[in-house]
Amino acid sequence: MIPFISGILYNNIISKKDPSGSGLLYFWKLLHSSPPQIVPIHQVMLFMHCLDACKSDTDSSFLPSQLRTCHKSLVHSFKSWIIAWIHFDKDKDYAYEYGDRVLDRPLNKVMESHLPNFQYVLNHSDIHLCIIDLIKIIQTQFNTLDDARLIKDRLNLLQYLCISTETSDVVVQCYKQVFKRHSWMCAYLLCVISVKLNEQQLDDVIEFFMDGLVHKDENIHEICAESIARIVLKLNERQLNKVFECLMNAFESGKITICDECAHALATISSQLGGKQLDNAFQCDVFQRLINGLSDEKEYKFNRAKCAQLLGKLSMKWNEKQLNDAFNSLKDMLNQDDNWRYIEALETIT
């Protein structure tokens, strides 16, 4: 309610109902004279929401000089809080247990709940440049920082700083930079921030995960496959087609195997594709390879079962001919081996 009032008073200046800005000046005077809150950051956030309602305006010529000075002072104050929040690490000797944080990092919850609601404050030139500089400092620290606890803290912080295309670019670079050392965490956070990325940035993240699929490290391979499945729902049609095609090519070339994670990723993507796209995909050698893999005695029994499971997952949008081919192959295999995955796949198809 209070920020709403400041917005009305600001608009009164713009509409020349109060060209002198006396109403907004009096508002700020009252707000500054109010009793301080027990936790100062909450009062700071109230001020910031009020400033945001005034579009974080510090430069417009129609604002009286007193208001411009007041708004600049608020911006400077908030910068100090952001710097203190990002650089804080004084609790590193007691806030962790076995390398994991057991006490919440100061201000994290407050920032997490308030920052997404700011429309103008974070894009104010002074604050925006400050945040970019702070992210770049963190990026440089990653080159030499060897304390896993502090690295994890900084990685977590970065997700809150995707406030623009520029900041998101650097944040994505940071996660890629530390990926080999903290693969799971970086992959998870890349998925978290994916909703804040533009199409080009999301393309870069997808390509990064696709490259990880063929990595020799099995752990990285699995993490990237899981991440692709997690991020699929945020992709547009072009991106879905691209990921699906890349996965198919990787299967066909033998660069990746039919593991749980890849099967899940492929099934998740196929559930988002249209019927025509799946018709085209069914014609490729990968689907035939899955069917052939059911009866290939050279394949391990485990891999044959994986083929069955994947066929079951992919069958949701198939046409009658495709379903019949898969059904007959699964039925024939069931006569030779009663692995539960064959039964599960048959139940899915029927």
ABEGO torsion letter per residue (X at the ends): XAAAAAAAAAAAAAAGABAAGAAAAAAAAAAAABBBBABAAAAAAAAAAAAAAAGGBAABAABBAAAAAAAAAAAAAAAAAAAAAAABAAAAAAABBGGBBABBBBGAAAAAAAAAABAAAAABAAAAAAAAAAAAAAAAAAAABABAAAAAAAAAAAAAABABAAAAAAAAAAAAAAAAABAAAAAAAAAAAAAABBAAAAAAAAAAAAAAAABABAAAAAAAAAAAAAAAAABBAAAAAAAAAAAAAAAAAGABBBBAAAAAAAAAAAAABBAAAAAAAAABAAAAAAAAAAABAABBAAAAAAAAAAAAAAAAABBAAAAAAAAAAAAAAAAABABAAAAAAAAAAX
